[in-house]
Amino acid sequence: MNRKSLVLFLSLVTLVILTSVAQLVLCAPAQEAVKPGKVVFAGVRSSQYGIKPFPSPEGWLKAMGAMTGYFEGSSPCAVWIVGQMSKERRDMHLFFPGDGKQYPHIEFNAADIHEPYLTAFDKAGIKVFLQVEPADADMETLIDLVLGRYKHHPCVIGFGVDVEWNKVADKPGTGTEVDDATAQKWEARVKSYNPEYRMFLKHWDIKWMPKTYRGDIVFVDDSQIFKSLEEMVNEFTTGWAPAFYPNTVVYQIGYGPDKPWWSVLPTPPKTIGEAIRKGVKQDMGIIWVDFSLRDVVPVDGPRP
């Protein structure tokens, strides 16, 4: 084959290859863009120390109604603290009467302060996670006491643990980490009351969460002290959410140290929630803390 023929042959081969590659590219199925997650829970956190005066059931319903109005398709949700840590950080107080038995590091209330609220939430279709600040109390005992008392309420969908207060006297400032075996054991106890119940674990540091066990756990991030919305969104969407994908994640927001920047946003719960949602791939929740609830949503007065 002479040089001219070789050049012509190589040109034809090159043309065939390029044509084939072009056809493959054109015929390949288009990759779908990653869709943002959906806000499935929108609501409030309630504690006995976070909001004064404590709202009526109608007030809480009004606040949750406003929150769900910001996120289409979301369910009204309450993170409802039923067990509060003592000042000494060894014991915890449950706000309902005991069963006559003594339990280490657990105190009881003379009257049940939660029943009127949970009954109202039953009627309104609210979804409630009953949360404890455990201190040194045995977690499985707490699960039994709390769910044993309130499992008859349709509004109850699960049980939550604020890990920041888990044996915090031994690890001040952070609480004690939850390992895989512990998380699995706690979740099994919760689901023994209802297989549809879900457990949440709450902290601001991924290292305090189980390293590999995920189960059906909801992972709640209550990090605060951000310089800006952008810093918050970056931490929530590049750290917390992917670490626990595809499990549901919830963001507890509205803390005082962040108020200088969130207070100037238009409709802060919606603005912050939508900014987070766009960077999260899985189902998620937005919970506004009670400390500043009256600053962002209507609470007092009758519902519209």
Residue, then its C-alpha position, 0 to 999 in steps of 0.5 A: m500500500n503506497r503512502k497516499s492509499l495509507v493516508l486515505f485508509l487511516s482517514l476512513v477508519t478515523l471517520v468510522i470511529l468518530t461516527s460510532v462514538a457520536q452515535l453512542v453518545l447520542c443514543a445513551p440515556a440521559q442521566e437524571a439530575v439529582k433531585p433535592g429531598k423532600v421536607v416530610f416533617a415541619g414543626v416545633r420543639s417543645s421543652q418546659y424551659g424553652i418558652k415562657p409562657f408555655p403555649s396552649p394546645e391551640g398555640w402549638l397547633k397554630a405554630m405547627g400549622a404555620m411551619t407546614g404551610y412553608f413546605e408543601g406536602s410536609s406533616p406537622c411534627a413536634v419534638w416533644i420533650v417528656g424527660q428533662m435532665s436535672k441541674e446536677r446532670r445525673d438524674m432526669h425528671l419525667f413529667f408524669p406520675g410513676d408506677g410506684k417503683q423506684y428507678p435509678h436516676i429517674e424522678f417523676n411528676a405528681a401530675d401528667i402535664h402532657e396528656p392534654y397536648l397529646t390528646a389535642f395532637d391526636k385530633a389534629g393529625i400531628k406527628v410527635f417524637l417523644q424525646v428525653e434528656p437521659a443523663d445517667a438514666d437507663m435508656e431501655t427503662l426510659i423507653d418502657l416508661v415513656l412509650g408504655r404510658y403514651k403508646h395509645h396516642p395515635c399522634v406518637i410516631g417515635f422516641g428521641v434521644d438527645v445524645e448531648w445529655n447521654k451520661v453527660a456528667d462523665k463527658p461534660g459538653t458533649g455527652t457520651e457517644v452512641d455506638d452501633a450495638t447500643a443504637q441497634k438495641w435502643e431501636a429494637r426496644v422502641k420498635s417492640y412497642n410498634p414496628e412503625y415507630r422510629m427512633f431519632l438520635k440528636h447531636w451536632d457531631i457525626k462522631w457521636m452517632p453510630k459509626t455504621y448502624r443505620g436501621d430506621i433511625v432518624f438523625v437530628d442535627d442541632s448544630q448552631i453558632f454559625k456566621s451565616l446562612e451559607e455556613m449553616v447550609n454547607e455544614f448541614t448538606t455536605g456533612w450531616a446529610p450524606a453521612f446518613y443517606p438514605n436515612t431521614v435527617v432533621y435539622q433543629i434550627g432557630y437558636g439564639p447565637d444565630k439570630p443576628w443573621w436569621s432575624v433579617l431573612p424573609t420568613p426565616p423558617k422557610t428561607i432556611g429550610e428551602a436553602i437546606r432542602k436544595g442540598v439534601k438528597q433524602d427525606m428531611g425535616i425542619i424543626w424550629v426551637d421553642f426558644s425563639l418560636r414566637d419570633v417567627v410564627p404565630v403562637d398565641g391566640p386562636r387558630p385561623 
